Amino acid sequence: MYSMGDEFSTPLTSPFYPKPPLHYIDAKLFLALFNATEESLQKLLPDPLRPTDMGLTAMLHAYQPCKETGPFMESALLIQCIYEDPETGEEDVGVYFSNAFANTDVAIAVGREVWGYPRKYAKISMKWKDDTLVATTERGGEVLMRATCTFNDEGDWIDSGPNINLKLIPSADAIGIDFAAITAAHLVYDVKNARSGDVEVELFKGGYDDLTLVEMVNPMIGLHFDTDITVPPAKIIKILEL
């Protein structure tokens, strides 16, 4: 019989991924910020999270050269939200990942199983032409989201709080949920370069993913960062009864 030691994931004899923290060296992040209606965002947030008054939302596309698991492309739809910090009992602001995508199996697995990032497989591209960047996410041959930005100014890093996720572990008997919790991970960024510009944001409906559920009001700004990132373990901020 195999005796478990320090293995963190299966298969036990060749774990799929290591324990966090994970380190992304010279990552490339493109954030397309926009406002959306508070009503549409609330429908995508699990209780007890709620959107901020300005309905700040973002489309993320990123190249993540992970030191421990290998490089991958990532994209996501992010909602600025308000949550209660269990350590202080006070409300704080974080970023909820309502939809997330990656293009490698290990990035999908470690994101879902450790932190609860709702990652699915997708084709993700970030294509430059001079100072213009077009970032696209496609799944099943259908475009789900696209952002276009011409960078013409310096940018500023925005401390938007921890990454917030809903982590669900379904029961093996398929009757219910074994575990459900809201997690919060405070990523550490070492920004080396930042640019900004006017942005165009497009959301689409695919066969299984309807990103048009987010009702966009107006685009705000595009931001691009060259940065190192440390992704630490998350904290459980709320156990949910489902």
C-alpha angles and dihedrals in degrees: 000000000000114000115214117234126165095329113139102189141016143302087060093212093048111020115211095225139001131245116279147282096093122191126215110196116204096351120185114221126187116187121186107195123202142157122249134183115278090226094058093046094050090059089060097047121086118228129298093026120093134182124255119255094256093053092230111190133168141197112219127202118172147167106221114191097194113198094207104039105022132259123308142168118244136188133174148165109241130198122196105229143177119237136169116251106223092206095058101021088227131117119257139174127254141156119258119207104220094170128012137178139187136176104224130066095229093052090051094047099045092044094051099038100044108030103012099245103167093229124172129179115270142156106252125187137179110190124184128204109179104305095341121098124195115192121189138181119201128181124182090355092303126112111237101176140358135183129190124194136171107206114217105149144042117273136219127222114244116213098215098170129245127339106257123205141171108233114201126181111188120215117258090233089057091231099111148331122301095195136008125174144149110241131196126200121186104211119202118225129196101192115202102173135010132189135176141192147147113303140206117206126196126185124189143186118242133184094277104006122065109187091167086081083088106080105213118211101183141332117253117185143326120232130190124191136186103205148147113236132199113200109200129190113283130243122231107238099174135015109212128214108218 
